[in-house]
Amino acid sequence: MATATMGTAATTTLTALQFQASMSPTDYATIDNAILNDALPTTAPAASSFSGGWARSGQLYVPNRGVLRMLPGDYVAFDTQTGWPILVSARAAAGAGWVHT
């Protein structure tokens, strides 16, 4: 299998927040509520109930995959169509390949 390139279809399709120790509960809830379980159809009521996807302790629970530990400055984004979480390290986010506000 050969590698491929990948990117978003538009530069505004991901919603993201930068992980900081002093984030408000509202900031966490913004992303946590958007993370969906990809094993369920997006039309299923339970698809939106994957609560605890982003913990204040700095853990990102990826549905049906496992747990990732975040460090301060990392970004967590999600695909608005599927609710799939995306973790971008602070170092990668600081590079020219990522644009964020």
Secondary structure, DSSP 8 states (H G I E B T S, - for coil): --------SSTTSEEEEE--TT--HHHHHHHHTT---TTS-TTSGGGG--TTSEETTTEEEETTTEEEE--TT-EEEEETTT--EEEE-HHHHTSTT----
